[in-house]
Amino acid sequence: MDIKRAKQEIMDAVKAYLIRDEEGGYLIPAIRQRPVLLMGPPGIGKTQIMEQIARECKIGLVAYTITHHTRQSAVGLPFIREKSFGGKTFSVTEYTMSEIIAAVYEKMERTGLSEGILFIDEINCVSETLAPTMLQFLQCKTFGNQKVPEGWLIVAAGNPPEYNKSVREFDTVTLDRIKMIEVEADYNVWREYAYQAGIHPAILSYLELRKEDFYRMETTVDGKMFVTARGWEDLSQFLYACGMIGKKADREVVHQYIRHWKTAKDFANYLELYEKYKKDYGLDRIVEGIYTETAVERVKCAPFDEKLSVVGMLAGKLNELFRNAYAEDAYTERLFEYLKQYKAYRNLEEAIRQEQSDYEKLRKAELLSKLDNQIWRRVTDTLEQYRQMLQKEHLEGEEAFERVREEFQKAAARREELTDRAAEGLEHGFDFMEAAFGGSQEMVSFVTELNTGCYSIWFLRENDCDRYYKYNKSLLFDEKQEAILERLDAVENELNRGLK
């Protein structure tokens, strides 16, 4: 299955395992809470989905790559303790607490979260001395003589043997005690994540043309060559940094992340074309409604790859506008919630204390994404600015509240401005697409991109766009018609087989 479906399966397991019965205990006892084992190629996002699951389920996460550990760090160090049995004293070997188990307790103390996920990566690539410990861990949920705390689920991940020579197979006894989920790389699923993560638009535009380059694992006479989702994401971050410092990413730089020479060379060449297209077509200005007839005629006559590149770049620029509108909306709504408390209690200090408490609780629990954290910090800074403003102007009571409300109207106006900018950009995008392509395949690709990004989906749900609904309805009809035709073909084939 793809990584998106795997994420949902794990979330369902989390919810099922953490249900409590009428007496307050877990409905499914710990012994029946099978560990989840994710098996799939490296670099497809297994660790990332664990972070997402923890945030969305509001539980803790402790992640370890077990290949970095020895038996001592996993099990603990031995020590001698005297015990009495049947009136006689014996020296017995016991173990200090496992570093991994200790990390779970530390996480509970630091975050205040009593439930969570213990994630062990590369579990089937351990050394010979550590292999029995991993089997014991999966079967008994213990490291040495210490159990994983109640309320903590075990999720492990491993790579199939074709990707790692040191892989060890699990025996039937172990396999009969786990939930096995086999995952594979899927570009269409990763693309949804990529829009949310802000992957560089050049990468998304390239992969729309070369989906086969999204994930590769090859063994050649020159050794292993590979491309992974992790490589594309890390390269994306570096490309943004290159843009800020004025550095060009050539094929040598790309190959540091994309360990497949042909793919690295092709993407480096495309990166040059990408910058050329941006300049030639003035893509940054198309969303402002500024483009020439020459640009329209040029893209009409361009090769299909160039057309799709332009469509991808336009969708990427719109996604930036949608993301900005989303962030401003979330900031304004959160700020408004604390100003309602200020209005109710006529006490700005109390509203500030509550906001700081709420933010600190989420921050300590590590339940905030990067964007969420930025929004919370903006709210904190704004409330502090309001406090300083009231102190400077010596305002109190109703007069103070009216002054704060006046300032808040500026934030609300900023939200409207960014929403209008995104809406206008979308209309201008459709203007350009209709002028260049009409309702052709390129328009289908454009609408499909809008249906993929989480920020575009949010924006279109919150704001009407007649042309989007018009083209999206046509797209859905075409997809439904295609599905019906495929079903009719399948039925016809079945009937033909029955007549033979």
N, C-alpha and C positions, 0 to 999 in steps of 0.2 A: 504494500500500500504506500501512498505518498505520505510525506511528513505531516501534512495538514490533518489527514485522517488519523495518523498515529497520535498527534497531539490531542485530538478529541477523544480517542480511546483512553489515553492516560488520564485526561480530565474526568472522564466518566468513572474510571477506577478510583481516582482520588475521592470523588463525591460519594461513591458507594462504600469505600472503606472507612470514611469518616462519619457515616451516619451512626447516630447513637440510638439505643433502644430506650424503653420507658424507664429503665433503672439507671440510665446515664452511661452505661457501658457501650462499647462499639458493637453494632448489630452483627458485623462479621468479625469474629474473634481474630486476633493477630495471627494465630497459627494457620488460618484460612485466607489470610490476605496475601495472595500470591505476589511475589516480586514481579515487576514488569521487566522484560529483557528486550531491548531494542537492538535488532541486528540489521546493519546496513553499511554501505560504503562510507569511508571517512569524509568529513567536510560537508555534509549535507544539512547540518543544522540541528543535530540531536541535542546539543547542549543549549542552544538558543531556545528551543521549544520548552525546555525545562524551566528556564528563567521566566518565560511567558506564562507558563502554567502556574508557577508559584505566585506571580503577581496577580493573575486573574482570579485564582482561588484564595488569595490572601493567606498563604501559608509560607512557612520558611523553606529555604533550600540550602543544602550543604552539598557541594559538588567536589568530587575527587577524581583525578586521573590516576588509577591504581598502579599503572606502570611506573610511576614516580616513587613508589613506596616499597619498603622492604617488609619482610615478615614482622620485624620488631615494631615498626611504626603502625602496622595494621592490627597486630595482635596485642602488642604491649610487651614490656620487658618482664622476664621471669624474676621472681623473688621467693625466698623460702619462708614459710610460715609454719609454726608448730600447732598441731591440732590433736585433740584427744579422741580416741575411738575405743570403746570397750575398756575404759580405764587405763589405756596405754597412750603415750604421747608419740606422735609421728611428725617428721619433717615433710611438709607438703609443698609442692611447687605451685605457686599462683602467678598471676600476671597483673601488671599495672594496667590502668585503663588505656584502651586503644586510643591513639591520637585521633582516629576518625570518629569514634563514639564521643570522645571529649569535645570534638568540634561541634557535634550536634547539641550537646548540653550548653556549650558556650553560645551557640546561635540562639538557643531558647532564652538564655539570660539576657543577651544583648538586645534581642528584638521583642521579647515578650510574647513570642508565638510558640504555643505548646505543640502545634502540629506542623508537619512539613514533609519534605521529600529528601531522602538521602540518595544522591545520584552518584553512581560509580561508573566512570567511563573506562573503556578498553579493558573490560573485566576478563575477557578471554585471551588477553595477551600478557598475562603475568608470568613471573619466573616459576621454575619448577617447585621451588620451596614455598611459594605463596599460593600455588594452585589449590592445594587442599583447603586452605583458609577461605578462598573465594567460594568453593563448593559448600563449605560449612555456612558461610554467610548467606548464600541464596537459599539453602535448605532450612536453616535454623534461625536466621536473622540475628546472628551473633558474630562478634569478633573476639576470638579467645573465649573468655568466660563472661563477657559483657554483652547484654542484649541491646539491640537498637531500641530507644525509648518508645513506649506506646504512643500511637498517634503519628508515628513517622513511617512513611511508606518507602519501600525500596524500589528504585528504578535503576537498572544497569544498562549499559550499552556496550556493544562489541562490533568488531568488523569480521566479515566472512573471511575464510582462509585465503581466497584469491587476492586479498588486499594486504595481507600480513602473514609472513612466513612463521611467526611465532605464535599463531593462534592455536589454542587448545580446545578440543571438542568437549562439550558437556556430556556426561553420561545420562542414561535414561532416567535414573533416580532423580537427578537434578532437574531435567527437562519436565518431569512430571509434577514439579512443584513451582513452576513459574508460568507467567503469561508471556508467551513469545509473540513479538510483533516484528515482522520483517518489513523494512522500509527501503525505498529506492529514490533516487534523484528524479525530480519532476520540475521542469522549468516553469510551467504554468502556475504551479503552486508556489514556487519560490518567488515568482514575479509579484504576487500579492503581498508577500512579506517585504519585497524589495522596495515597493512604493512607500510602505509605511516606514521602513528604515532609512529612506532617503538615499538609496543607492544611486550613484552617479548616472545621470540620464544617458551619457554616451555608452555605458555598459548595457543598459536596458535596450537602447536603440540597436546596438550591435547584436545582442542576443535575440531580438525579434527577427533579425535576418538570418542568424546562424544558431538556431536552437540546439543543434547538435554539438556546439562548442560549450554549452553550459556545463556539462560534466563529462570528463573523459578519463579513462584509465587504460593506458596502453603499455605493453612491454615490447621494446624494440632492441635492435642490436646495440644501440647506444644507452640502454638502460630503461628505467621506468620514466614515462612521461604522463603527466596528469593535469587535469583542471578540476577544481572543486568550487562549490558554492562559497566556501570560506575564502578561497583565493580571490574570487570576484569581489566579495564584500570588503576584504582588506585592501584590495587595489582601489576600490571606490574611495575609501578614506584617504588614501595617498593621493589620488587624483585631485580631490578637493584641496588638499594641502599644497599640491603643485600649483594649482591655480592661484593660491594666495601668495606664493613666493615667486611666481613667474617662471617656474621650471617646466620644461617639456618632458613628458614621459615617453621615451622612445622604446623600441622593442627590447632593449637590454633591461630597462627598468620594468617593463611589463612582465618580462620573463622571470623576474624575481618573485612574482606572485602567481603567474600563470605558467606552470612548469611543463609547458608543451610548446615547443618552438614554433610550430606552424600557427597555432592559435594565438600565441603571443605576437608573432609577426603580423598576422591578419588584423588583430585588434589594434596594434600600434598604427598600422596603415589606415585603419578606419578612423582612428582618433584624429588623424590629420584631416581626413575628409569631413569629419564631424565639425571641426572648427571652421573649415572652409564653408560648409553648408550654412552654419550659423551666420557667418559674415555675408555670404552671397544672397541669402534669402531674407536676412534681417529678422530672424525668428523671434528675437527678444521684443521686436516692435510689432509683430503681427498681432499679439494679444492686446496691443494698444490700438489696433485698427489701421496700422500704417504699413502698407505694402504696395508694391508697384505692379502694374499690368505685366511688366517684363518678368517679374518674379513668378507670377501666375502662369504665364505662357511657358516659362522655362521649366517649371515643375511638371507641367502637362506633358512636355516632350522628354522628360528625364527617364532614365532607365528605372525599372520597377524597384530595384534596391534603393535608389536615391529617393524615390517617392516615399517608400516606407520609412526611410531615415528621417525625412522631413516630418512625416506624420508622428513618428515617435518623439522627435525633439519638441514638436508643438505640444504633444500630450504631456511631456515632461515639464515644460514651462508652465502649463496650466496647473499641473500638480503642485508646483511651488505656490501658486496663488491660492489654491484650495487649502494647502497646509497652513499658510499664513492666516487665512480666514478662520480655520478651525482653532488654531492656537489663540487667536484674539477673542474668539467667542468663548472658549473655555476659561480664559483669564477673566473676562468681563463677568461671566456667570458666577465664578467662584468669588470674585471681589464683591459682587452684589449680595451673595449669601451672608457675608460678614458685615456688610453695611446694614442689612436687615436686622442683624443682632444689635448693631449700634443704635438703630432707630428704636428697637423694642426696649432696650435698657438705658438709652440716652447716655451711654458710657463707651467711648471709643477705646479706652484702655482695656475694658473687659473683652471687647471684640478682638482686639489685637492679641491678648493673652490666649483666647480660644483658638485663633488662627495659628498661632505659634505652637500651641499644644497639639493641634490636629496635624500640622505639618511635621513636627518632630516625631510624632508617633509613627507616621507613615515612613519617614526617612529612616528611622532606626530599624523599622521592620523590613527595610529594603524592598518596599512594595511600589516604588515609583519608577516609571520609565524616565529616560532622559528628558523627554518633552514635558512630562508631568512635573518633574522636578523644576524645570525652568519656569513653568506656569506658577507653581507654588511660590517660588522665590520672587517672582514679579508681584504677586499679591502681597507678600510680606513687605517688600520694599515700598509699595504704594501706600499701604496702611501706615507705615512709618513716616512717609512723606506727608500724609494727612495730619498726623500727630504734630510733626514739626511745624506745619503750616498754621495750625490752630494756636500753638504756643507763640509763634512769632507774631500773629495778628491779634493775640489776646482775646480769643473768642470762646464762649462757653454756651451751654444749653442749646436752645432752639436755633440761635444764630450760628452756632458752630456746626450744627447738623446741616443747615441750609447751605453753608459754605462747602461742606464736604460733598453734598449732593450736587452742587454746581460743578465741582471738579470731576465727579463721577460721570456727569453728562459728557465730558470730553472723552472719557474712555469708551462710553457707549457710541459716541460719534465716530471714534476710531474703528470700532467694530463694524459699524455700518459702511464706513469708507472701504475697508478691506473686503467686506462682503460684496459691495458694489463693484469693486475693482475685479474681483474674481468672476462675477456674473458678466461684466462687460467683456472681460478677456475670453470667456467661453463663447459669447455671441460673436466676437471678432474671429475666434478660432473657427466657428462654423461658417462665417462669411468667407474666410479664406478657403476652407475645405470645399464649400459649394462652388466657389469660383474656379477652383483648380480641378476638382474631381467629380462634382455633382454627387450622385448617389452610388458611385462605383465601389469597387472593392476597398479602395483606400479609405472611404468614408466608413465602411464596416469596420476596418481596423481601428480607426479613430474612436468610434463608439465603443468598441470592445475594450480599448485602453481606459476609457472613462468608467466602464463597468468593473474594472479590475482594481484600481487604486482605492484604498480605504478612505482617503481624504476626498476624492472625487465622489465616491458613493455617499459620504456624509453630506457633502455640499448639495448634491442633486436631490437628496432626500429633504433637505431643509429649504431649498430654493427651486422655484419652477424654471424650466427651460423648455419651451415648446418644441424647439427643433431637436433637442435631445430625445424627448419622448416620441417624436415622429420617427426618427431614424432608429431608435431602440426598438420601437414596436415592429418596424419592418424587419429588423435583425432577428427578433424573437420569432416572428412568423416564419422567416427563412429557416431558422434552426428547427422549429417544430415541423415544418414541411419536410426538411431533410430527414429528421428522425422517423417520420411516418413512412417516407419512401424506403428508408433502410429496413424498417419493420416489415413492409410489404415484400421487399426483396427476400428477407429471411423466411417469411411465410411461404413464398413461392418456391424457394429452394427446398423447404421441408416437404412441400406437397410433391415436388418433382422427385425427391428421394423416395417418397412413399409410393409413387407410381412405378418405380423401377423394380 
